[in-house]
Amino acid sequence: MDDLLYIGRDIGAAALFIVTVLPLFLSLVQTTRAVEYKPSLQFTVHSWFLTLSYVGDSITLLLESVRGRGELPDATASFSYTLFVCILVLRLESLPTKEQASGWYLNCAFWLLLHLIELATAVRIALRPSLPWSYSQVNFGLAIYRALTCLILLVTFIRAYREGYMSLAQSDLENTDSPDSATEVVNRDDEDGRAGPGLHTTDYLGLRKEAYDEIEELGGWIAYVKRFHIFLRYTWPFGRRFLQFRFILTFNLLVAERLVAVQQPLWSAALIDAISSKRSPWRPFAMFSFFRFLNSDMCLYLLENLMWIDVDIYRKQRLKKEAHFKVLNLDSYFHAFVQATDIIQAIDNASSIDKLLDQIIFELLPNLFTLVFAINSIYRRFGPFMVIIIMYMITTYAVTEKQYVAATMEEYGQFVTARDSHERRRQEGVRGWQTVSVHNQVEHECEMYDAEVDSYLGQLRTYKILVYFFRFVDSFTYEISHIIGYALVASMVYSGQRTIGDLTAFLGLWGLLWGPIEYFTTIVGSMLEEFLDSARLRRIMEQKARISYGDRSLKYDKGEIRLDRLSFAYPGSKKLIIGDLSLTIKGGTKVALVGPSGAGKSTIFKLLMRQLLPTQGAVYIDGQDIATLTRDSLHENISVMQQSPFIFNNTVMYNVRYGNPNATDEECHQACRRAGLHDTIMARDDGYEANTGENGTNFSGGELQRLLLARAFLEQPKIMLIDEGTSALDSETEASIKRSINKVFAGRTVIIVAHRLSSIKHVDRIIVLGKGCKIVEDGTQDELVAMNGVYAESWKKHLGDSAEEEENDGEEENHDEEGDDDENSEETLINLD
């Protein structure tokens, strides 16, 4: 009976361990938002006194053994008490976390099982005390106390479940009386725009969402980590057999290196023992030297790195290329709502995402092997008491790491937000230097940047202090455990139970033990940082293009454009930019769209290029719905000269040739002549090799517009869209460009958006748009003036009553008629067809 009770205690301890670990695991894999609660003060006090009672039992056992027998206590009993202490510490440490109410039965099972174990222990002590009567009385009393305490805690949990599992809540949670009250708070915050993801005024797609909020929304870490599966193809070299072979070989070399590392101190101990006992030292010396060579930078370590170079480079190349491809292939909705700075930061910050799989394959598994081998070697040489020391050390590390993650996760998330905000402010200040300078806001911009730097470095300081504090706790735990273990081995050597070589082996094996334990205490934090750094890129990679294309090629005929009951509103907005617009533009004609700002003129261009999707209606080119066309065939036949284009920081030739990469130098020169830019370019020292500067800062606005026209002349699309293409040109240059457009795009469809009415008076048709992109007037220049309506009024304001302006207008018309025969001037037009 006594033996049965004794064995049952150990079996119960193992069952308790499973019941303790299982709720911790379930709290990670939960898929719904957890219920937050904290234990009451009474519950906490009872629990910790229960834990201290096991410590008291251990001290009692130690004192009786040392005083009575002059030796350490029974190893099995000591191990049992140690296991109970570690289990309770882990169990209590998990209580203040966020858990689901559905896990209540595991908590009840824990306290019920512990209650039964302590009852059995009290019965065993009463039937057959194994210690002197004074010690047995203490142990019996502690067993009864623990049994009663566990019963009280069990009843407390059952009551808590019946009352809604919130009766343990402290005052900080008692204010939330019901789920409805919480909903009211959330709704009130939502109305004010201060709470909830996606409500930030400049983060419509949620790319800057706090990782902590996303983890809560998904219901736990496991669900959050699953979202990163899209990066797996960047970590494993799919389809590359040679690289896969190197990947596997590197793993095997790493495991071999760890096994060799365990053998090295053992052979060092054998060498010292051989020398001490006057035996031949050459065999252990040879083995020690062999394993030392294998573990050096000249052997296994070198082979690992040589095998890994190509794998590492391939993964980085693939990630960078595919991330860039993904960003450029997302539609205008994405690029309209996401700043370029955020995209660049997302890609840069996620540069180490490929290391996540490495953490498991090349770090976690080898360190686990090393830990098992080191503990096994220590146990076989120094007995179970050394394992007890290691258990206390690992338990302390586990508690510390849990507190570390809880303390640093939110801090690191805030640090990432502050870091990205600081970088965004820095880049905007540098890129917008010209605007900052002309508005005399240099000092203001510096003050804003200083505030961002202070916030960023303040968050960094807080995070670093937390990291170093927990590193201190880890190091302190390690050193205390090391000293106790060293003292235990030294006492064994002093008593003749162990040799000097064993002492040397202990030092080497304990050093190997520290590496894996340190890794396991930092892996969560390091992986957390990598997940948080990579979260934005993951969200970008998860984005799907909202605009799809068809599989038909455009069969171009005359270039007729038809808008059929077209309406458009931006996502999330009820305001229609374009409302039920029907319009047909004949092929081969030149049409101008005029109207106030915000009338939807540029939006029509984006709909024609399928950069935006209509809310309703359709766009047809030569009777073909552009939704059914491939992107390539659409963009090969239609092009747009943007109002605010991007100029590459490259040579003039590169920017001109961008419209047709296969064009020759002479064709580029000819296009620039038609745009009235050739002489201006050649007047510069480097000519066509001159650098345009950041977004064209080395050129004036008028020169940049002519450069874009040269690009359009070189591209020669079937349908040309010009958005304020001559707004920055003087009247004479504008007239020259107009003649070039008429000749180069003769017989092709050209649509022009303009505010300067003099630039469109010779087009075939002028369409006046009003609010909601409604057609107000439609006709030729003369017809609209004769209507004496909106356009006529604008035309009169444009002309004014100046006779000089009328005279200049007449001279411009004469110049238009005579300029066609001038073959040698900048206005000379040479057909590129």
N, C-alpha and C positions, 0 to 999 in steps of 0.2 A: 504493500500500500504506500509506504514511504517513497519507494523508488518511483512508483507510478506518479505520485504527486510531484516529485522532483523533475521527472521527465516532462510532465504536463506543463510545468512552469516554462521550460525552454521552448516547447512547441507553441505555447500561448504567446510567448515573446515574438516568435517568428510570425505568427498570425497577426499580432499587433502591428508589426512592421509593414505588412501588406496593407492593412486597413489604414495605416498612416499615410503611406505613399500614394494609394489610390485616389483619395480626394485631391491631393496636390496635382496629380496627373489630370483628373477630370476638370479641375479649374483651368487647366491650360487648353484642353480640347473643347471646351464649351463653345457652343455656336450661337447662343443667345446672350443678350446683355445680362450681366450678373446682378444679383441683389446685394446691396452693400449693407454690411452690419458690423458692429464691433461688440466684443464681449463686455458684459457688465464688470464693474470693479470686484464684486463679490465672486464672480466666476473666475476672474483672473487670479485673485488671491488664493482661492482654494486650489487652483491648478498648479501654481508655482510652489505652494507649500507641499503639494503632493510630490513634485519633482525633487524638492529639497529633502524629502523623507528618504528617497532612494539614495541620495548622496550621503545622508546620515547612516543608512544601512551599510553602504560601502565603507565608510570610515570605521564603523563598529567592527566590521569583518576584518579590516586591515589591522586595527589595534589589537584585536584578540589573537590574530595569527602571529603578529610580531612579538607580542608580550608572552604568549603562551608557548609557541613552538619556535620562535626566533626565525621565522621564514615568512615568505609572502603567502597570502591566503590562497585557497583553492581557486585554480584558474577558471573552472567552469562557473562557479558562483560569481566570481568577479566579472566574468564576461557577461553573465546574465544581468547583473545590476547595471553594468555599463550600457547594455542594450536598452534597458528600460529608461535610463536617464536620457539617452540620445533620442529615443522614440518620443518621449514626452516633450522634450525641447522642440523637436521638429513639429509635433502636433500642435503645441501651443503657439509656435511661431506662425502656423498657417491660419490660426483663427481670425486675426484682424484683417485678413485679405478679403477680396470680393469672391463670394461663392454663391452657387445656385441653391435655392431652397430645396431642390430635389436631392441634394446630397446629405440631407439631415440624417438619414438612416446609417450612413457610414460613421458619423460622429457618435450616434447612439450605440452602434456596434462596438466602437472603440472603447467607450467607457464601460459597457456591459462586459466585454471580454476582460478588461483590466480588473473589474470588480470580481469576476469569477476566479481569476488568477490569484488575487490577493486573499480571497476566502480559502482557496486551496493551500496557499502558503501558510496562513494562520493555523489551519488544521494540521499541516505537517509539523509545524513547530510545536504545537500542543501535544501531538502524539509522540514525537521523537526529536527533542531538541538536540541540535548538533553542536551547540556552543555551551559554555558554562551558563548557569542559571541566570546570572545578572545580565549577560548579553542576550540570552534567549528571551528574557522578559522584555527587553527593549525592542528586539526584533518582532516579537509577538504583538506588542502594542502598536508598533509602526504598521504592521500588516493589517490589523483591525482598523486603524485610522485610515489607511489607504482604501480599504474596502468600503468603509462608510462614505468617504469623500467621493469615490467613483460613483456610488449609488446616488448621492446628492447631485452630482453633475449630470448623471443620466436622466434623472427626473427633470432637471432644469432644461435639458435639450428637448425632452418630450413635451413639456409645457410650452416651450418656445415654438415648437412646430404647430401645436394645436391653436396657439394664439396668433398664427400668421408668420411665424419664424422671425418676427421683428422685436420680440420682447427683450432681447438681449441688447437692443440698441441703446446707445448713450444719448445724452441730450442733444448732441450735434445732429442726430438723425431723427429724434423724436418729433422735431418740428414738422417733418413730412408725415402728416397723418394718414394719407392715402395716396394711391397712385394718381387720383384726380388732381390733388394739389400740385404734385410734381408736373403733371401735364400743363396745369395753368401757368406755372413758372416758365416752362419751355415755350409755351405759346406766347406769353407776354414778351419774352426775350426775342422770339422770332419776329414779332410785330415791330419791335424797335430795331431789328436788324443787328443785334449784338451777339446773338448766340446761334449755335448750330453751324454745321459745315456748309460751305458754298454761299454764305451770306456776305462774305467780304466783298466790298464794292469793286475790287479789282482782281478777284480770283473766282471768276464764274465757273471754271472747270474744276476747281478744288485742288489744284496742283500744290498749293501752299498749305494744305490742310495739316494740322498737327497730327503726328503719328499716334500720339496718345488717344486723341479723339477717334481716329480711325480704328484703333485696336478695340476700343470700347464698342464702337458701332458693329464691328464684326463679331464680337463676343469672346475674344481671347487671342492669345499669341499664335496658336496653331492656325487658326483661320486667317490671321494676318500674314503669317509666313507663307501660307499656300498661295497667296497672291503673287509671290515672287517666282513661281514656277516658270514664268515666261523667260527667265534668265538662264534656265537650265541648258538651253541650246548654245549658250555662250560659254559654258563651263566644260561640257563634255564635247570633244571634237567629233561630232557625228559625221560619218561618211569618210573619215580620214583614218584608215587602218594603221598607217605608220605612226601617226600621232597618238592613236589609242594605245598602241603597243608601248610607246614611250610613257604614256600616262600610267599604265599598269606597272611597268618596270620601275618607275619612280616610286610608286607606292611600296612595292616589294623591297626596294633598296632602303626606304625609310624604316620599314618594319625591321629589316636586318640590322640597321644602325642602332635601333633601340634595344634589340636583343644583345647586340655586342656591348652596348653601354652597360647592361646589367652584369655581363660576364667579367668585365674589366676589374671592378673592385674585388670580386671573388678570387680571381687569380692573383691579385695584388696581396690579398690576405694569405693565400697559399704560399706565395713567395716569402713573406715575412715569417710565417710559421716554419717554413723549411730552413731558413737561415737561423732562426732562434733555436731550433732543435738539432742543429748541426747536420741536417740532411742535405742531399744534393739539391741545389736551388735551380738547376738549369732547365728542367722541364717546366715548372711554374713560371720561370723567367721567360722562356720562349713563348709560352701561351699568353702571358701578360703582354709581351712585346707585340705579338701577333694581333691580339684584340685591340691594343692601343693604336696600331697602325691602321686597322680597319676603321676605327672610330675617329681617325684624324681627318683633316681637310684634304689630305692627299688621296684618299681612297673613296669610301662610300659617299661622303659629302660632295666630293667633286663630281662623281658619277651622277648623283641625284640632280645637281644643277645643270650638267651638260645635257642630260635627258630631258630636262624641263624647259630649256630655253625656247625651243621651237613651239612647244605646246602653249607656253605663256604668251608668246608673240602672236600666235594664231588667234588665241582667244581675244586678246586686246584689239587686234585688227578687226575681227568680226563684230565685236560689240560696237566699236566706233563707227564702222561703215554702216551697219544696219541701223544704228540710232540716227545717224545723219540721213540715211535713206528714208526712215520712218518720218522724220520731221519734215523733210522736203515734200513728202507725198501726202501729208495731211492737208486738208482743204483750208479755205480762207476763214472759215468759222473758227478753227483752232488758232490760226495766226492772228486773227483779229482780237482774241481774248487773252492771248498769252504773250508776254513780253519776251523779246529775243534774249534778254539778259537771263530770264528764268530758264529758258531752254538750254543756253550755254552752261549755266551753273549746274543744271540737272545732269548733263552729260559729264561734266568735269567731276562733280562730286561722286558719281557712281563708277568712277574708274576702277574701283577695287571690288565691284560686285562679283566678279568671277572668283574671288577668294572665298565666297560663302561655302561653295561645295568643298573647296580645299580644307576649310575649317573642320569638316566632318571626316573627309577621307584621309587627309595628310596630317591632321592634328589630333582630332578626337580619338580615332581608332588607335593610332600608334601610342598616344599618351595613355589610353586605357590599357593597352598591352603592357606598357612599361610599369604602370601602377600595379597591375595584377602580379607581374613577375617580381617587382620590388617587394611588395607586401608578402608574397609567398616566400621569397628568400629570407626576409627579415623574420618571418614566423618560424621557418625551419631552423634558423640559427639561434634565435633569441627567445622563442617561446611566445605564448599567447599574451603575456602582459605588454609586450611591445605593440601588439595589435590593438589592445585596449587603449593605449596612448594614441595610436593612429585614429581610432574611432572617435575619441574625444576631439581630436584635432580636425577631422573631416566634418564632424557635426558643427563645430564652431565655424568652420569655413562655409558650410551650407547656410547657416543662419546669417552670417556676414554678407554672403553673396546675395541672398534674398533682400536684405536691407539695402544693399548697394544698388541693385536694380530698381527697387522702389524709389530710392532717393535720387538716382541719377537719370532715370528714363525721361521724366518730365523736364529736368534741368537741361539735358542734352537736346531735347526737342526745342526748347526755347533758345538754346545756343545756336542751333541750326537755323532757326527763323531769324535771329539777330544777325548771324553771319551772312545769310543770303540778302537780307535787307541792306546791310552795310555794303556788300559788293554791288548790289543794284544801284545804290546811290552813287557809288564811286564811278561806275561805268557811265551812268547817265550824265554826271558832271563833266567827265572827260569828253564824251561824245557830243554833248551839247555846249562845248566851250564857247563857240561863237555866239550863241544866244545868251549865255551867261555873261559874256564880255560886253556885248552891245547894250544889254540892259543894266549894266553896272551892278550885277548881283554876285560878283566873285566872293565878297565877304559873306553874304548870306548863304551861298552854296557851301562855303567852307564851314560855316557854323552848323549847317544841317549835316554835313558829312562828319564833323567832329562829334555831334550828338550820336550819330549812328555808330561811330567807332567806340565811343564810351559805352554805349549799350552792348555792343558786340563783345568788347573786352571785359565788361562787367560780368556778362553771362559766362564767358570763358573762365574768368577768375573763380566764380562760384562753382562751376563744374570741376575745375582742377582741384580746388580745396577738398571737395567731396571725394574725388578719386584718390588723392594722396592720403586723406584720412583713412579710407578703407584699406589702402595699401599698408598703412601703418598697422592697422588691426591685424591684417593677414600676416605681416612680418612678425608682429609680436606673438601671435599664436604659434607660428612656426618655431620661433626661437625658444619659447617656453617648452614646447613639445620636444624640441631637439635637446634642450638641457636635461629634461627629465629622462628621455631615452638614453642620452649619453651617460647620465649618472647610473642608470640601471645596468647598462653594459659594463661600465667601469667597475661597479660592485661585483658583477659576475667575474670579471677578469681578476679582481683583487682576491676573490674567494677561490679562485682556481677553476671555476666552472667554464670559463672561456679563455681564449688566448689573446695575445697582443694582435695577432692577425685578424681575429674576430672584431676587435675594436676598429682596426683599419677598414674592414669590410663594412661595419656599421656606418662609418662616416661616408663611404662611397655610396652605399645603398640609400642612406637617408637623403643624400644630395639628389639621387635619381628620383626619390619619392617626392621631393619638393617641386621638381619641374612639372610633372603631371598635375599635382594638386594646385599649383599656381595657375596652370593653364585652365583647369576646370573652374577656378574661381574668377577667371577673367574672360572666359569664352562668351558668357552671356552678355557681358558689357561690350566686348569687341564686336560681337555679331549684332548686338543692338545698334551700335554706332553705324555699322555697315548697312543695316536695314534702313535706318533713318536717313542716311546719306543717299541711299539709292531709291528712296520712296518716290521722289519726283519723277525720276526717269521711268520708274515702273508705271506711274500714272500716265506718262506720255506714251509709253509703249502700249498701254491698254486702250488708248484713244482709237476710235474707229472713224474713218472718214465719213462724214455725213452726206457727202456728194458722191454718187456713183455714176458711172458712164456705161454706155451700151457697147455692143460688139459690132456695130455696122460702121463702115467707112462713109464719110461724107462724099456724095456724088455732086460735085460742084457744077452748076449750070450758068446762071447769071448773077447769083449772089443776092437773090431776093430774101428779105428778112420780114417775118411776120410775127407779131406779138398777139397772141390770142387770149383775150380776157385775162391779162396778166395782173397778178396781185402779189405783193411782197411785204412782209413784216419781219423784223429781226426776232430770233428765238427769244421767247419770254416776254415779248412786247406785243401789246394789242394795237399799237399804232401802225396803220398801214402807210408805208413809204410810197408804194405804188398801189393804186386801187382800181381794179377792173380796166386795165389799159388794153385797148385793141389798136394795132397800128401795123400798116404794111408799107415797107420801103422797097421800091422797085430796084432790081439789080442794075448795077452800073451807074447809079445816080449818086450825087453828093448831097447829103442832107445835114442840116444843122439843127441841134437841139438847144434852145435857149429857155431861160426861166430863172427864177430866184434861187438862191442857195438853199439846199434842202428839198428841192422839188423832186429829186430822184433821178437826175440825168446820169450821174456816175453809177448809180445803182443799176440802171438799164445796161450799161456796159458790162458790169459784173455778171448780170444775168445772161447776157449774150455770150460771155466767155465761160459760162457755167461755173463761176466762182461762188455764186449764191444759188440757192434753190428757190423757185417761186413758191409762194404760199398756195397759189392756185394758178391755173392757166398753163400755157406752154409757149416755147419759143421755136420757130421753124426757120430753117435756112433752105431755100429752094424746095419747100414742101416737106422737109425732113425734120422731125422732132429732134432737137439736139440732145435730149435725154437718151436717145437710142444710139448715139454716135460714140465712137471711141475718142478718148481724150486727144490722142495724137492727131487723128484726122481733123478734129475740130480746131485745134490750135495751129495746125499747119496752114489752115486756110483763113484764119482770122487772127488779127493781132491788134494790140492796143498800145497807144502812146500815153502813158500815165501822166496825171497831173503832178504827182510827187513821186518820181521814180527813184530807184536806188542805183547809184553809180558805184561800180566796183573800184576799190582802191588799187588800180592797176594802170596800165598804159592806155592812151587814147585809142590805139589800134585794137587792143583787147576789147574795150567797151563798144567800139563801133562794130567789130566783127562778131560780137555776141549775137546779133540778129541773124547771122549766117556764118557759122564757124568754118565753112568750106570756101568762103570767098577769098579771092586773091587780093594782094595789096593794091593793085590798080583799081579793082572794083571798089575797094574801101575808099580810095582817094576820090573816085568819081562820085560816090555817094556823098562824101563830105563837100565836094564842089556844089552839088545840087542843094545841099543844106546851107551853103554860104559859109562853111567853116574851114575849108582847106587852107586859105591864106592865113587865117588866125592860128591854125595849128602849126604851119610851117614857120611862122614868125617866132615861135618858141625855140629855145636852144635844142631841145631833144626831138622836136617835131612830133611825129606820131608815137614816139617812144616816151613822150612826156607823161609823168604820172598825174592822174586826175585828183589825187588826194582823197582823204576820208570823205566818202559820199560826194565827191566832186568839188571839194572846197577850193581847189586851185583854179576853178573856172567860174565865170559869172553865170547868173541864172539864164541869160539869153544864150550863152555859149553851150550850156548844158542842154537846153531845149533843142538847139541845132544838132548837137551830138545825137540826141535821141531820134531826131528826124532822119539823120544820116543812117542810123541803125535800121529805121523803118524802110527807108529807100533801098537798103541792101537786102532786107528780108523780103520785100515785095509780096505781102499777103494778098489774097484775093479780096478780102474784106478788111478795111482799115478803120479803126476807131481812134479818134484823136480827142483827148480830154485836155482842153486848155493848152494846146500844143504850141501856141505862139503868144501867150500872154505876157512873156518877158521880153519880147522883141520890139524894136522900134518900128515905125510905120514902113520905112523903106525896106528893111530886112524882111518884115512880114509880107510885103508885096512880092518880094523875090521868092520867098518860101512858098507862097500861095501858088505862084506859077509852076514851081517844081512839083507841088502836089497834083496840080491839074494835069501835068504831062505824065508823070510817073504812074499815077493811078487812073489814067484815062481809061474809061470803060469798066472800071471797078467800083464796087460799092464803098463809099467813104461816109462815115458819120462823124460829125464834129460837134463837140460841146464847147461853147464859147460864151464869154461875157462881153468881149469887145465886138460890137456888132459890125464894125467896118471889115472884120476879117472873114465874114460869112455872107456878105451881101451878094456875091456872085455864085453861090451854091444853087443847086436846082430846086431845093425845097427847104423851107425854114418852119420848124414846128415849135410853137410857143407852149411851154408847159406851166401849169399852175400848181396849186396845193394838191397833194395826193397824186401828183404826176398826171393830172387831168389835162387833156389837150384843150388849150384856150383858143389858139388860132393856128392856122395851117395854110401855107401858100408860099409863093416866091417873094422876093424882096419887094418888088413893085406892088404885088397884090396885097401884101400885109400893110404897106404904107398907105395904099388906097383905102383900106378898111378903116383907117383912122381909129384903130383900137389900141390895145395894150402895146403891141410892137411899135406902132407908129409913134406913140408917145415916147417910148424909150429911144426910138431913132432920133426924134427931134432933140431930146436931151443930149444925145450923143453928139449930134452935129452942132447944136447951139445956133446962135445967130451970127457966128463969125464968118465973114466973107473970105477971110484968109484960109479957114478950114475947108470951105467949099472949093477954093482955088487949089489947095493941096490935094483934095480928093480928085479933082479933074486931072491934075498933073499925074497922079498915080494911075488913073485909067489910061491916059495916053502912054504912060511908061509900060503898062501891061501889054498894050497893042504892039509897041515897037520892040519890046524886049525879046520877043520870040526869035528874032533874026540875029540876035547878038550871040555868036558862037563862041567868043573868046572870053566873055566876062564871067563873073561868079554866078550871074543869073542864067547863064547858058544851061539849057536842060538837055541832057543826053539820055535817050530812052534806054533803060536797062533790059527791056524785053528781048 
